[in-house]
């Protein structure tokens, strides 16, 4: 339907991404993908007998989690506070784990607090952060072709997007580009940025807007398994390398829903 673009490898570091976002050089979706995929977050913490606990910033009755993109940001924060930070502890973890496990008892999270590139996300945005963590987990599962129970649960419970084209006979499922032009592959997207890239290009190519719908994996594959398709392509236009699977993939995940 539309020609596939080359998939670019995103190598922007988190602090670069924060600066680019402030300068409106990248969109919020691009920033969230970089922050979620970052594997070296520093979190302020204190040691206790049974391990460590996060050191929270208390504002009235609200509690905020403090996170730092790297060692430099952490050191700059300590300097900006005006103390030597000699007794300030921290732990390192991944963005995927952080956003997946963030709890609603927090008012929000502060990223690089006291610095020029600081940003925060409030409690009402936590579901969005959890969704991004689930999306990146699913992308890893698909790329590695994992088939264990944990992978199956991740795929079945994650949120996916598909696009529809308006037609005289009703909405039609938008398809992934097929160089051979004789196969029907559903275009499926794991995250908002992947879906937006596709709909932007497809709308231009077709001269009409596309509508996005979101489904859980279990519901989506239940629906696609009943359609005359040859397979599915995840993120056909990036930002991750596309992953193509046969229609048997959808049927495997549709089976539980049919019982």
Secondary structure, 3 states (H helix, E strand, C coil): CCCCCCCCCCCCCHHHHHHHHHCCCCCHHHHHHHHHHCCCEEEEEEEECCEEEECEEEECCEEEEEEECCHHHHHHHHHHHCCCCCCCEEEEECHHHHHHHCCCCCCEEEECCCCCCCEEEEHHHHHHHHHHHHHHHHHHHHHHCCCCHHHHHHHHHCEEEEEEECCCCCCEECECCCCCCCCCEEEEECCHHHHHHHHHHHHHHHCCCEEEEEEEHHHHHHHHCCCCCCEEEECCCCCCCCEEEEHHHHHHHHHHHHC
